[in-house]
Amino acid sequence: MTAHRSFEDLVAEGVAVPTEGWDFSWFEGRASEARPSWGYARSAGERLAGAEAVLDIQTGGGEVLDFALSRAEPVRPVLVAATEGWLPNVVRATALLRPRGVVVVAAPDDVPLPFADEAFDLVLSRHPVRPHWDEIARVLRPGGTYFAQHVGPGSVFELVEYFLGPQPEEVRRARDPERERADAEAAGLEVAGLRAERLRMEFHDVGAVVHFLRKVVWMVPGFTVEAYEPQLRALHRRIGEQGPFVAHSARHLFDVRKPGH
């Protein structure tokens, strides 16, 4: 239980936890997020079982791809590659995925993918910073599939606006799934399926908030405890008096196909 622990202790704990990778098990009992009904990692495993050459874009620490590959066993693709732009995650993903025969490539998120045209029949991604549809279309074989879970508009904005104040409408509407659908179609891809859900999140202590904002760095850019100490202290009091801080995440699932044989 964290309810009666001091602000200083909780914040120190949130600061001390490593942020590499996409393993969120530290939050158990301290924060929660409802999961989308489609079960992305499990569904990705089903896709992997029928694929020959696979690319996972922005793999993070490789945890989601590792789980999906385990779901596909004993069947596995001939080739599996993954890209990641943040060096600590490249190291983590390489250690985790190399035993599975996955090639992890260090590649910045905003440059062309370092692969030949039509190299893959399945491209995966979980929470890409921004989908580069032209590049996805280029590396997919005709008839190939892009299967991905994206972050939707206004995700966790209750927390973002607690620290940053009201955000412009254009910022709130960023990552709109219908806009992304249009961009995918403009790149010559066919959207076979698009589903979206908003999901309840709860933060049970201020240490969980600190760790979350250190880990998901684009939520409150430049976040540090020192810069936001007054807001954090007020949030600590609020949670103590009113219970968990509630926010809502936005997620959407793309099932996209490149036309062809």
C-alpha positions in Angstrom: 0.0 0.0 0.0 1.2 3.5 -0.8 -1.6 5.6 0.6 0.2 6.6 3.8 3.8 6.9 2.4 5.4 10.3 2.2 5.6 12.4 -0.9 9.4 12.3 -0.8 9.5 8.4 -0.6 7.1 7.9 -3.4 8.7 10.4 -5.7 12.2 9.0 -5.0 10.9 5.5 -5.9 9.4 6.8 -9.2 12.6 8.5 -10.1 14.8 5.4 -9.3 13.0 2.9 -11.5 14.7 2.2 -14.9 12.7 3.4 -17.9 14.1 1.2 -20.7 11.7 -1.1 -22.6 8.0 -1.5 -22.6 7.6 -3.7 -19.5 5.0 -2.0 -17.3 5.0 -4.7 -14.6 6.4 -2.2 -12.0 3.0 -0.4 -12.1 1.1 -3.4 -10.7 -0.9 -2.3 -7.7 0.1 1.4 -8.3 -1.5 2.2 -11.6 -3.8 0.3 -14.0 -5.0 0.6 -17.6 -7.8 -1.3 -19.2 -6.6 -3.2 -22.3 -8.2 -3.0 -25.7 -10.6 -5.8 -26.4 -8.7 -7.0 -29.5 -5.6 -8.2 -27.6 -2.9 -6.9 -29.9 0.1 -9.1 -28.9 -1.9 -12.2 -29.1 -3.4 -11.3 -32.5 0.1 -10.3 -33.7 1.2 -13.8 -32.7 -1.5 -15.3 -34.9 -0.3 -13.2 -37.8 3.3 -14.2 -37.3 2.4 -17.9 -37.5 1.4 -17.4 -41.2 4.2 -15.0 -42.2 7.5 -15.6 -44.0 9.4 -12.3 -43.5 8.4 -9.9 -40.7 9.4 -6.4 -39.6 8.5 -4.9 -36.2 8.9 -1.1 -36.3 9.9 0.8 -33.1 10.0 -2.4 -31.1 10.9 -0.7 -27.8 12.6 -3.2 -25.6 11.3 -6.1 -27.7 8.8 -7.3 -25.1 5.7 -7.2 -27.3 7.4 -8.9 -30.2 8.9 -11.5 -27.9 5.5 -12.4 -26.5 3.9 -12.5 -30.0 6.7 -14.9 -31.2 6.0 -17.1 -28.2 2.4 -17.2 -29.2 3.3 -18.2 -32.8 5.5 -21.2 -31.7 6.3 -23.8 -32.9 5.7 -22.0 -36.3 7.9 -19.0 -36.9 8.8 -16.8 -39.9 12.0 -17.4 -41.9 13.1 -13.8 -41.2 12.2 -11.5 -38.4 13.7 -8.0 -38.1 13.0 -5.1 -35.7 13.9 -1.5 -35.6 14.4 0.8 -32.6 15.6 4.4 -32.4 16.6 4.8 -28.7 19.9 3.2 -27.9 19.1 1.8 -24.4 16.1 0.0 -26.0 18.2 -1.3 -28.8 20.5 -2.9 -26.3 17.6 -4.3 -24.3 15.7 -5.6 -27.4 18.9 -7.2 -28.8 19.5 -9.1 -25.6 15.9 -10.3 -25.5 15.3 -11.1 -29.2 18.6 -12.4 -30.4 18.0 -15.8 -28.9 14.8 -16.0 -31.0 16.9 -15.2 -34.1 15.6 -11.7 -34.5 17.8 -9.1 -36.1 17.5 -5.8 -34.2 18.5 -2.7 -36.2 19.2 0.7 -34.7 17.3 3.1 -36.8 15.9 6.6 -36.0 12.2 6.9 -36.1 12.1 9.7 -38.6 14.3 8.3 -41.5 13.6 5.8 -44.2 13.5 2.2 -43.1 16.9 0.5 -43.8 15.5 -2.3 -45.9 14.9 -3.1 -49.5 11.7 -2.6 -51.4 9.1 -5.3 -50.9 11.2 -7.1 -48.3 8.4 -8.2 -45.9 5.0 -9.8 -46.1 4.1 -8.6 -42.6 5.0 -5.3 -40.8 4.0 -4.9 -37.2 4.2 -1.9 -34.8 2.8 -1.2 -31.4 2.5 2.5 -30.5 4.7 4.0 -33.2 5.5 7.7 -32.7 4.2 8.4 -36.2 3.4 5.9 -38.9 5.4 6.6 -42.1 2.9 5.2 -44.5 5.1 5.7 -47.6 7.9 3.6 -46.1 5.5 1.0 -44.8 4.1 0.7 -48.3 7.6 0.5 -49.8 8.9 -2.4 -47.7 5.7 -4.4 -47.9 5.4 -7.1 -50.6 2.2 -6.9 -52.8 -0.5 -8.6 -50.8 1.4 -8.0 -47.6 -0.1 -6.6 -44.3 0.6 -3.9 -41.8 -0.9 -4.8 -38.5 -0.4 -2.3 -35.7 -1.8 -0.8 -32.6 -1.6 3.0 -32.5 -2.1 5.6 -29.8 -5.2 7.6 -30.5 -6.1 11.3 -30.1 -6.2 12.9 -26.6 -4.7 9.9 -25.0 -4.1 10.4 -21.2 -4.8 14.1 -21.7 -6.4 14.4 -18.3 -2.8 13.9 -16.9 -1.2 16.0 -19.7 -3.5 18.9 -19.1 -3.1 18.6 -15.3 0.6 19.5 -15.8 0.5 21.6 -19.0 -2.9 23.2 -18.9 -5.5 23.1 -21.7 -4.0 22.0 -25.0 -4.9 23.5 -28.5 -7.6 21.6 -30.4 -5.0 20.7 -33.1 -2.9 18.9 -30.5 -5.9 17.1 -29.0 -6.9 15.9 -32.5 -3.4 14.6 -33.4 -3.2 10.9 -34.1 -6.8 10.9 -35.3 -7.5 7.4 -36.7 -9.5 8.7 -39.7 -6.8 11.1 -40.6 -4.3 8.2 -40.4 -6.6 6.1 -42.6 -6.6 8.8 -45.2 -2.8 9.0 -45.1 -2.5 5.2 -45.5 -4.8 5.3 -48.5 -2.9 8.2 -50.0 0.2 5.9 -49.8 -1.6 3.3 -51.9 -2.6 1.0 -49.0 -6.0 -0.5 -48.4 -7.4 -0.3 -44.8 -9.1 -3.6 -44.3 -9.9 -2.9 -40.6 -9.8 -0.1 -38.2 -11.1 -0.3 -34.6 -10.8 2.3 -31.8 -11.4 2.3 -28.1 -10.9 4.6 -25.1 -9.8 2.9 -21.9 -9.8 3.8 -18.2 -6.5 4.4 -16.4 -5.9 4.9 -12.7 -2.9 6.3 -10.9 -2.9 5.3 -7.2 0.2 7.3 -6.1 2.4 10.1 -7.2 5.4 7.8 -7.6 3.5 6.0 -10.4 2.8 9.3 -12.1 6.5 10.2 -11.9 7.6 6.9 -13.4 5.0 7.1 -16.1 6.0 10.6 -17.2 9.7 9.6 -17.2 8.9 6.5 -19.3 6.4 8.0 -21.8 8.5 11.1 -22.4 6.3 12.8 -25.0 3.4 13.2 -22.6 4.9 16.1 -20.7 8.1 17.1 -22.7 11.1 17.9 -20.5 9.3 16.5 -17.4 11.4 16.5 -14.2 10.4 16.3 -10.6 12.1 19.6 -9.9 10.3 21.5 -12.7 6.8 20.2 -11.6 7.2 19.8 -7.9 4.3 22.1 -6.9 1.9 20.2 -9.2 3.2 16.8 -8.0 2.8 17.8 -4.3 -0.8 19.0 -5.0 -1.5 15.7 -6.9 -0.1 13.7 -3.9 -2.6 15.5 -1.7 -5.4 15.0 -4.1 -4.9 11.3 -4.4 -4.7 11.0 -0.6 -8.0 12.9 -0.2 -10.0 11.8 -3.3 -8.5 8.5 -4.4 -6.9 7.5 -7.7 -6.2 10.0 -10.5 -8.4 8.9 -13.4 -7.4 9.3 -17.1 -8.3 7.6 -20.3 -6.0 6.2 -23.0 -6.9 6.1 -26.7 -6.0 3.1 -28.9 -6.8 2.0 -32.4 -6.0 -1.1 -34.3 -5.0 -1.0 -38.0 -5.3 -4.0 -40.4 -3.9 -2.6 -43.6 -3.1 -4.4 -46.9 -0.8 -3.5 -49.8 -2.7 -4.3 -53.0 -1.3 -7.1 -55.2 -1.1 -10.8 -55.6 
